[in-house]
Amino acid sequence: MPTKTIKIFRLTALIILTILNSLLFIFSLLSGAEMYGGGIKGIIMNSPNALPWLVLFIFIFIAWKWELLGGILIMLLGIFAFFFFHSYETRGYWALFITSLPLIILGGMLVASWYLERRK
């Protein structure tokens, strides 16, 4: 496989992960803030809801440096999120499955791009 195709594969996964994670981080940070009175105080009180997405930011940073390690961590986070939130038992099955599945697929793309680069 040409080097240009492998780079496009890797960059596509990293860019989609960064955009997706940014949106989910902002949503989780702001979505419950009104329960705490809104404003900056509400955002600060609601900030623990954004911690999983902060962890994903760290994993994405690792993936920019070491795509194999970052890809594995991102895939494991997707699998962990799927089972941690018991999405296979609750009514919110599809919402959590749709949130977890891209992490698994995009992490797999990073692992695949690493493998293809090493095989070349």
C-alpha beads as a LAMMPS data file, in Angstrom:
LAMMPS data file: protein, C-alpha beads

120 atoms
119 bonds

1 atom types
1 bond types

-500.0 500.0 xlo xhi
-500.0 500.0 ylo yhi
-500.0 500.0 zlo zhi

Masses

1 110.0

Atoms # bond

1 1 1 0.000 0.000 0.000
2 1 1 1.427 3.427 -0.895
3 1 1 2.750 5.601 1.912
4 1 1 0.406 8.442 0.955
5 1 1 -2.658 6.194 1.413
6 1 1 -1.413 5.036 4.831
7 1 1 -0.881 8.664 5.939
8 1 1 -4.368 9.615 4.747
9 1 1 -5.794 6.622 6.655
10 1 1 -3.952 7.687 9.838
11 1 1 -4.750 11.397 9.565
12 1 1 -8.416 10.710 8.815
13 1 1 -8.732 8.651 11.997
14 1 1 -6.901 11.236 14.111
15 1 1 -8.821 14.217 12.756
16 1 1 -12.214 12.519 13.153
17 1 1 -11.270 11.462 16.694
18 1 1 -10.193 14.990 17.584
19 1 1 -13.367 16.592 16.202
20 1 1 -15.676 13.951 17.708
21 1 1 -13.980 14.159 21.075
22 1 1 -14.079 17.960 21.117
23 1 1 -17.820 17.954 20.468
24 1 1 -18.499 15.257 23.069
25 1 1 -16.284 17.003 25.624
26 1 1 -18.099 20.321 25.197
27 1 1 -21.497 18.610 25.278
28 1 1 -20.696 16.663 28.460
29 1 1 -19.269 19.765 30.110
30 1 1 -22.288 21.956 29.360
31 1 1 -25.211 19.501 29.318
32 1 1 -25.738 19.251 33.070
33 1 1 -24.478 22.683 34.104
34 1 1 -27.988 24.123 34.393
35 1 1 -28.730 21.653 37.221
36 1 1 -26.074 23.464 39.277
37 1 1 -27.358 26.939 38.529
38 1 1 -25.724 27.482 35.153
39 1 1 -22.893 29.829 34.339
40 1 1 -19.269 29.198 35.196
41 1 1 -20.180 27.718 38.586
42 1 1 -22.492 25.198 36.946
43 1 1 -19.851 24.236 34.400
44 1 1 -17.248 23.718 37.137
45 1 1 -19.678 21.657 39.233
46 1 1 -20.567 19.569 36.171
47 1 1 -16.950 19.073 35.046
48 1 1 -16.635 15.472 36.355
49 1 1 -19.006 14.443 33.541
50 1 1 -16.330 15.472 31.036
51 1 1 -13.511 13.404 32.585
52 1 1 -13.887 10.376 30.248
53 1 1 -13.534 12.687 27.260
54 1 1 -10.493 14.315 28.856
55 1 1 -8.954 10.835 29.080
56 1 1 -9.721 10.374 25.387
57 1 1 -7.906 13.661 24.641
58 1 1 -4.838 12.172 26.341
59 1 1 -5.163 8.954 24.323
60 1 1 -5.499 10.956 21.092
61 1 1 -2.345 12.868 21.989
62 1 1 -0.576 9.540 22.549
63 1 1 -1.891 8.337 19.171
64 1 1 -0.367 11.375 17.430
65 1 1 3.031 10.322 18.825
66 1 1 2.718 6.509 18.924
67 1 1 -0.165 5.321 16.784
68 1 1 -0.057 1.656 17.865
69 1 1 -0.241 2.412 21.587
70 1 1 -2.791 5.201 21.077
71 1 1 -4.929 3.057 18.765
72 1 1 -4.996 0.194 21.272
73 1 1 -5.871 2.552 24.143
74 1 1 -8.663 4.178 22.125
75 1 1 -10.109 0.794 21.130
76 1 1 -9.973 -0.386 24.747
77 1 1 -11.680 2.821 25.908
78 1 1 -14.471 2.216 23.384
79 1 1 -14.927 -1.374 24.561
80 1 1 -14.729 -0.301 28.208
81 1 1 -17.297 2.466 27.686
82 1 1 -19.685 0.043 26.020
83 1 1 -19.634 -2.390 28.939
84 1 1 -19.118 0.142 31.744
85 1 1 -22.298 1.983 30.930
86 1 1 -24.194 -1.330 30.592
87 1 1 -25.359 -0.266 27.166
88 1 1 -26.255 -3.839 26.337
89 1 1 -28.978 -3.808 29.038
90 1 1 -30.446 -0.301 29.088
91 1 1 -32.902 1.517 26.883
92 1 1 -30.122 3.882 25.823
93 1 1 -28.453 1.008 23.982
94 1 1 -28.171 2.739 20.629
95 1 1 -26.901 6.042 21.982
96 1 1 -24.070 4.419 23.897
97 1 1 -23.353 1.923 21.123
98 1 1 -23.088 4.774 18.614
99 1 1 -20.755 6.597 21.011
100 1 1 -18.562 3.535 21.627
101 1 1 -18.434 2.085 18.118
102 1 1 -16.566 5.001 16.461
103 1 1 -13.878 4.765 19.146
104 1 1 -13.393 1.089 18.399
105 1 1 -13.358 1.601 14.620
106 1 1 -11.086 4.660 14.632
107 1 1 -8.699 3.042 17.110
108 1 1 -8.634 0.034 14.796
109 1 1 -7.798 2.322 11.879
110 1 1 -4.782 3.627 13.796
111 1 1 -3.590 0.105 14.578
112 1 1 -4.117 -0.891 10.930
113 1 1 -2.174 2.128 9.654
114 1 1 0.695 1.290 12.027
115 1 1 0.676 -2.311 10.807
116 1 1 0.612 -1.297 7.138
117 1 1 3.445 1.177 7.674
118 1 1 5.622 -1.461 9.375
119 1 1 4.789 -4.092 6.768
120 1 1 5.804 -1.768 3.939

Bonds

1 1 1 2
2 1 2 3
3 1 3 4
4 1 4 5
5 1 5 6
6 1 6 7
7 1 7 8
8 1 8 9
9 1 9 10
10 1 10 11
11 1 11 12
12 1 12 13
13 1 13 14
14 1 14 15
15 1 15 16
16 1 16 17
17 1 17 18
18 1 18 19
19 1 19 20
20 1 20 21
21 1 21 22
22 1 22 23
23 1 23 24
24 1 24 25
25 1 25 26
26 1 26 27
27 1 27 28
28 1 28 29
29 1 29 30
30 1 30 31
31 1 31 32
32 1 32 33
33 1 33 34
34 1 34 35
35 1 35 36
36 1 36 37
37 1 37 38
38 1 38 39
39 1 39 40
40 1 40 41
41 1 41 42
42 1 42 43
43 1 43 44
44 1 44 45
45 1 45 46
46 1 46 47
47 1 47 48
48 1 48 49
49 1 49 50
50 1 50 51
51 1 51 52
52 1 52 53
53 1 53 54
54 1 54 55
55 1 55 56
56 1 56 57
57 1 57 58
58 1 58 59
59 1 59 60
60 1 60 61
61 1 61 62
62 1 62 63
63 1 63 64
64 1 64 65
65 1 65 66
66 1 66 67
67 1 67 68
68 1 68 69
69 1 69 70
70 1 70 71
71 1 71 72
72 1 72 73
73 1 73 74
74 1 74 75
75 1 75 76
76 1 76 77
77 1 77 78
78 1 78 79
79 1 79 80
80 1 80 81
81 1 81 82
82 1 82 83
83 1 83 84
84 1 84 85
85 1 85 86
86 1 86 87
87 1 87 88
88 1 88 89
89 1 89 90
90 1 90 91
91 1 91 92
92 1 92 93
93 1 93 94
94 1 94 95
95 1 95 96
96 1 96 97
97 1 97 98
98 1 98 99
99 1 99 100
100 1 100 101
101 1 101 102
102 1 102 103
103 1 103 104
104 1 104 105
105 1 105 106
106 1 106 107
107 1 107 108
108 1 108 109
109 1 109 110
110 1 110 111
111 1 111 112
112 1 112 113
113 1 113 114
114 1 114 115
115 1 115 116
116 1 116 117
117 1 117 118
118 1 118 119
119 1 119 120
